[in-house]
């Protein structure tokens, strides 16, 4: 007679093997239906622009449609929570920017853990920001802007995409650099914030070049500077904030792609291959150049490249935000 312990060990082994075989078959068949790419801000804004640009070649690589879903609100944290709770089957993936690294310091309580609730697909693209005003704003240069803000503190409004958005972070650094607190107006993304800036309902906005370059070139907004240390090829006549005396003003918006924790490794590999294919796509590459967005080098487009960088960014922004003393509940 076969001893009972042997029988149960054999059953367990067969169970493990059939699970592994099922996992393998699942990964082989993946994807056999559309994949949802969650974007944490409103349609039409700069993060959405990047996601929609990528979704076309990603779909080609995966052999299935990639459907962009805008899950908006609370500076991107609602979408991050939605993805952390999604089924880890590769049919829900997520693109988010550096807000993933600032949220832990900005929110006293978060419903997701950036370092434990996700699988990491890779970094995507680095995008500079621009400081803008509505077209008919009274100031034309940075010194004029600063003088105007100081004289009209109670009147000037600064739009952002909520606590945790990079427009919020940029505004925070700007206000702290000039020592003035302004009235901020939160939106569900800088897409709708831009609509109001163009309509003259708000005065100022700091936003990524993936939305702002065409508007600056068409003269539909006023620009006061870029938030990186070197001038941009797409906007050679726009000075950096740093060269205008705001020494060390540097916000470069990095983006990462994530999946819920537990997404199988072979599935993640297919998503990563699709991400790489998207960033090799000639149309995507050209549009990124036109918008002064830098596609990251291949070694950053990896799970480890994203996770390590995310850790360092959490460590970098935590003290800066704590010093600024802005928190949400
Ligand atoms: N630019 C936005 C931000 O401030 C988000 C967006 O709408 O893409 O984070």
Boltz pocket constraint, residues with backbone or C-beta under 6 A from the ligand:
constraints:
  - pocket:
      binder: B
      contacts: [[A, 41], [A, 42], [A, 45], [A, 46], [A, 47], [A, 48], [A, 99], [A, 160], [A, 161], [A, 164], [A, 165], [A, 166], [A, 167], [A, 168], [A, 188], [A, 189], [A, 190], [A, 191], [A, 206], [A, 207], [A, 208]]
      max_distance: 6.0
